[in-house]
């Protein structure tokens, strides 16, 4: 049983979906400290002027809260703003019309008040589009306690997991000996993705998954799912 555990991020990049596709169970880690100006509430789109951040505004007390507690600020109509940003910068993409319904679903059909609900819903919806069959769980619903590595191990063992799939940045804080002691193998993602036809000049990998869908359509999978780790 392969497990991945990651904070719910805002319409994340292809690497997250590649990770989800590689595991049997994916756990949204939403009961840890919210981090300001991070992937939790923002991501990157590509424009004629290069990278542009799109940010979900959150209430001012969010920095002291767990992710699942963070509320979205309603001071501005950010949903309309993000919708317009995608339309303005991707409407000329080859497959934009095929996936415009996702934008309508995310920004018109729903009204969001909590950040984790937005992030979990949009990630799972895109997984449906990519035909990813992974099972999803949310850490705040598992009632598992402990500090960092210990807690990760408890979550993995609760599903009888034998392999933990992680992003390469985790090499700096994972306790390898503790995982080995608990008979859990750690494998790290290797982000070696091919380039694809992309609008607006020089290729950029670090953009939301929607960039791949709008530009590649049904061929998107071959630019997302990699066999190597």
TORZAFI-409460 format. One record per residue (C-alpha): residue in one letter; chain; z, x negated, y. Coordinates in Angstrom, 2 decimals. Layout:
[A, A, [Z, X, Y]]
...
//
This chain:
[X, A, [0.00, 0.00, 0.00]]
[X, A, [-1.13, -1.50, 3.31]]
[X, A, [0.75, -0.57, 6.48]]
[X, A, [0.10, -1.16, 10.19]]
[X, A, [2.57, -0.34, 12.95]]
[X, A, [1.57, -0.29, 16.61]]
[X, A, [2.55, 1.34, 19.89]]
[X, A, [0.37, 4.32, 20.84]]
[X, A, [-2.16, 3.03, 23.37]]
[X, A, [-4.48, 4.80, 25.78]]
[X, A, [-7.97, 5.18, 24.23]]
[X, A, [-7.69, 1.63, 22.82]]
[X, A, [-10.36, -0.93, 22.05]]
[X, A, [-12.28, -1.26, 18.78]]
[X, A, [-9.79, -3.74, 17.29]]
[X, A, [-7.16, -1.01, 16.97]]
[X, A, [-9.53, 1.25, 15.05]]
[X, A, [-10.62, -1.63, 12.85]]
[X, A, [-6.93, -2.17, 12.02]]
[X, A, [-6.33, 1.52, 11.32]]
[X, A, [-9.34, 1.59, 8.99]]
[X, A, [-7.95, -1.36, 7.00]]
[X, A, [-4.65, 0.28, 6.06]]
[X, A, [-3.41, 3.18, 3.97]]
[X, A, [-0.76, 4.21, 6.49]]
[X, A, [-0.65, 3.71, 10.25]]
[X, A, [2.59, 4.26, 12.14]]
[X, A, [2.61, 4.95, 15.88]]
[X, A, [5.62, 2.98, 17.14]]
[X, A, [6.69, 5.33, 19.93]]
[X, A, [10.48, 4.89, 19.97]]
[X, A, [10.51, 1.41, 21.47]]
[X, A, [10.81, 0.41, 25.11]]
[X, A, [7.93, 1.45, 27.34]]
[X, A, [6.32, -1.52, 29.09]]
[X, A, [4.90, -1.19, 32.58]]
[X, A, [1.24, -1.99, 33.38]]
[X, A, [0.37, -2.38, 29.71]]
[X, A, [-2.08, -0.86, 27.23]]
[X, A, [0.24, 2.10, 26.79]]
[X, A, [-1.06, 3.87, 29.90]]
[X, A, [-4.29, 2.12, 30.81]]
[X, A, [-7.50, 0.64, 29.47]]
[X, A, [-10.75, -0.91, 30.63]]
[X, A, [-14.18, 0.60, 31.13]]
[X, A, [-17.35, -1.26, 32.06]]
[X, A, [-19.09, -0.59, 35.36]]
[X, A, [-22.02, -2.10, 37.28]]
[X, A, [-19.37, -4.21, 39.06]]
[X, A, [-17.72, -5.43, 35.86]]
[X, A, [-14.39, -4.41, 34.32]]
[X, A, [-12.48, -1.50, 35.79]]
[X, A, [-9.00, -0.31, 34.82]]
[X, A, [-8.38, 3.40, 34.32]]
[X, A, [-4.68, 4.18, 34.46]]
[X, A, [-2.64, 7.22, 33.47]]
[X, A, [0.06, 7.63, 36.17]]
[X, A, [3.60, 7.92, 34.81]]
[X, A, [6.84, 9.01, 36.45]]
[X, A, [8.87, 6.32, 38.19]]
[X, A, [11.77, 6.30, 35.72]]
[X, A, [9.49, 5.45, 32.78]]
[X, A, [10.36, 1.74, 32.79]]
[X, A, [13.83, 2.56, 31.39]]
[X, A, [12.56, 4.93, 28.71]]
[X, A, [11.22, 4.83, 25.18]]
[X, A, [7.49, 5.49, 24.90]]
[X, A, [7.94, 9.00, 23.50]]
[X, A, [10.09, 9.90, 26.52]]
[X, A, [7.56, 8.85, 29.15]]
[X, A, [6.19, 11.72, 31.20]]
[X, A, [2.87, 11.67, 32.98]]
[X, A, [2.94, 12.08, 36.74]]
[X, A, [1.08, 15.10, 38.05]]
[X, A, [0.90, 13.97, 41.68]]
[X, A, [-2.83, 13.37, 41.34]]
[X, A, [-5.50, 14.97, 39.14]]
[X, A, [-5.89, 11.84, 37.01]]
[X, A, [-7.67, 13.74, 34.22]]
[X, A, [-10.50, 14.74, 36.54]]
[X, A, [-10.58, 11.20, 37.95]]
[X, A, [-10.91, 9.60, 34.50]]
[X, A, [-13.53, 12.12, 33.43]]
[X, A, [-15.59, 11.36, 36.52]]
[X, A, [-15.23, 7.61, 35.95]]
[X, A, [-16.64, 7.88, 32.44]]
[X, A, [-19.50, 10.11, 33.58]]
[X, A, [-20.37, 7.85, 36.51]]
[X, A, [-20.45, 4.68, 34.41]]
[X, A, [-21.69, 5.88, 31.01]]
[X, A, [-23.97, 8.87, 31.60]]
[X, A, [-27.02, 6.61, 31.17]]
[X, A, [-25.76, 5.20, 27.85]]
[X, A, [-28.09, 6.00, 24.94]]
[X, A, [-25.61, 8.18, 23.05]]
[X, A, [-23.49, 9.51, 25.89]]
[X, A, [-24.63, 13.11, 25.36]]
[X, A, [-23.67, 12.93, 21.69]]
[X, A, [-20.06, 12.12, 22.51]]
[X, A, [-19.53, 13.76, 25.87]]
[X, A, [-17.62, 16.49, 24.01]]
[X, A, [-14.82, 13.97, 23.47]]
[X, A, [-14.36, 13.63, 27.23]]
[X, A, [-14.33, 17.40, 27.60]]
[X, A, [-11.74, 17.63, 24.84]]
[X, A, [-9.52, 14.91, 26.30]]
[X, A, [-9.75, 15.83, 29.97]]
[X, A, [-10.74, 19.51, 30.27]]
[X, A, [-9.47, 21.39, 27.22]]
[X, A, [-6.04, 19.74, 27.28]]
[X, A, [-3.43, 19.26, 29.97]]
[X, A, [-1.12, 16.35, 29.21]]
[X, A, [2.53, 15.94, 30.18]]
[X, A, [3.75, 13.21, 27.78]]
[X, A, [2.05, 9.86, 27.37]]
[X, A, [2.60, 9.45, 23.63]]
[X, A, [1.11, 12.89, 22.90]]
[X, A, [-2.01, 11.96, 24.86]]
[X, A, [-2.35, 8.59, 23.15]]
[X, A, [-1.71, 9.82, 19.62]]
[X, A, [-4.04, 12.79, 19.95]]
[X, A, [-6.97, 10.82, 21.40]]
[X, A, [-6.60, 8.01, 18.85]]
[X, A, [-6.52, 10.43, 15.91]]
[X, A, [-9.48, 12.40, 17.28]]
[X, A, [-11.59, 9.24, 17.55]]
[X, A, [-10.55, 8.32, 14.00]]
[X, A, [-11.98, 11.65, 12.88]]
[X, A, [-15.27, 10.80, 14.59]]
[X, A, [-15.32, 7.43, 12.79]]
[X, A, [-14.43, 9.11, 9.48]]
[X, A, [-11.23, 7.05, 9.10]]
[X, A, [-9.09, 8.52, 6.31]]
[X, A, [-5.83, 6.68, 7.03]]
[X, A, [-2.56, 8.63, 6.97]]
[X, A, [-0.68, 8.77, 10.28]]
[X, A, [3.04, 8.82, 11.01]]
[X, A, [5.13, 8.60, 14.17]]
[X, A, [8.17, 6.30, 14.20]]
[X, A, [10.35, 8.61, 16.32]]
[X, A, [10.10, 11.15, 13.49]]
[X, A, [11.18, 8.70, 10.77]]
[X, A, [14.80, 8.16, 11.92]]
[X, A, [14.72, 4.45, 11.06]]
[X, A, [16.93, 2.09, 13.05]]
[X, A, [17.28, -1.69, 13.31]]
[X, A, [16.19, -4.59, 15.47]]
[X, A, [12.54, -5.63, 15.70]]
[X, A, [11.63, -7.39, 12.41]]
[X, A, [14.32, -5.60, 10.42]]
[X, A, [13.09, -2.24, 11.65]]
[X, A, [9.46, -3.01, 10.88]]
[X, A, [10.45, -3.96, 7.35]]
[X, A, [12.46, -0.75, 6.92]]
[X, A, [9.46, 1.31, 8.02]]
[X, A, [7.14, -0.54, 5.64]]
[X, A, [9.54, -0.22, 2.71]]
[X, A, [10.01, 3.50, 3.38]]
[X, A, [6.38, 3.89, 2.36]]
[X, A, [6.62, 1.36, -0.50]]
[X, A, [4.34, -0.91, 1.48]]
[X, A, [3.43, -4.33, 0.09]]
[X, A, [1.21, -5.60, 2.91]]
[X, A, [1.75, -5.51, 6.65]]
[X, A, [-1.39, -5.76, 8.78]]
[X, A, [-0.78, -7.03, 12.29]]
[X, A, [-2.56, -8.26, 15.38]]
[X, A, [-2.61, -12.06, 15.86]]
[X, A, [-0.29, -11.93, 18.89]]
[X, A, [2.58, -10.96, 16.56]]
[X, A, [2.62, -14.48, 15.11]]
[X, A, [4.91, -15.40, 18.00]]
[X, A, [7.73, -13.05, 17.03]]
[X, A, [7.48, -12.06, 13.37]]
[X, A, [10.14, -13.52, 11.06]]
[X, A, [7.94, -14.68, 8.19]]
[X, A, [10.87, -15.64, 5.95]]
[X, A, [12.43, -12.19, 6.32]]
[X, A, [9.17, -10.51, 5.32]]
[X, A, [8.82, -12.88, 2.37]]
[X, A, [12.39, -12.15, 1.30]]
[X, A, [11.48, -8.45, 1.21]]
[X, A, [8.30, -9.11, -0.80]]
[X, A, [6.00, -8.01, 2.02]]
[X, A, [2.81, -9.95, 2.63]]
[X, A, [1.68, -10.35, 6.24]]
[X, A, [-2.02, -10.40, 7.06]]
[X, A, [-3.39, -10.89, 10.56]]
[X, A, [-6.45, -9.33, 12.09]]
[X, A, [-9.28, -11.63, 13.13]]
[X, A, [-11.22, -10.19, 16.01]]
[X, A, [-14.71, -11.57, 15.41]]
[X, A, [-16.94, -8.70, 16.45]]
[X, A, [-20.69, -8.79, 16.97]]
[X, A, [-22.11, -7.85, 20.33]]
[X, A, [-23.99, -4.57, 20.71]]
[X, A, [-26.37, -3.12, 23.32]]
[X, A, [-24.11, -2.51, 26.31]]
[X, A, [-24.76, -1.27, 29.82]]
[X, A, [-24.10, -3.20, 33.02]]
[X, A, [-24.87, -6.85, 32.44]]
[X, A, [-22.92, -9.54, 30.59]]
[X, A, [-21.26, -8.34, 27.37]]
[X, A, [-17.55, -7.52, 27.41]]
[X, A, [-15.53, -6.94, 24.22]]
[X, A, [-12.23, -5.87, 25.80]]
[X, A, [-13.13, -2.28, 26.66]]
[X, A, [-12.16, 1.13, 25.35]]
[X, A, [-13.64, 2.27, 22.03]]
[X, A, [-15.62, 4.91, 23.93]]
[X, A, [-17.88, 2.12, 25.21]]
[X, A, [-19.03, 1.46, 21.64]]
[X, A, [-19.55, 5.13, 20.86]]
[X, A, [-21.53, 5.84, 24.02]]
[X, A, [-23.75, 2.80, 23.54]]
[X, A, [-24.19, 2.76, 19.76]]
[X, A, [-23.74, 6.32, 18.49]]
[X, A, [-23.78, 6.61, 14.70]]
[X, A, [-24.29, 2.85, 14.44]]
[X, A, [-20.91, 2.21, 16.10]]
[X, A, [-19.11, 1.56, 12.80]]
[X, A, [-20.96, -1.68, 12.10]]
[X, A, [-19.69, -3.05, 15.42]]
[X, A, [-16.10, -1.92, 14.77]]
[X, A, [-15.27, -2.29, 11.07]]
[X, A, [-15.14, -5.91, 9.93]]
[X, A, [-14.46, -7.07, 6.35]]
[X, A, [-12.57, -10.22, 7.30]]
[X, A, [-8.95, -10.59, 8.44]]
//
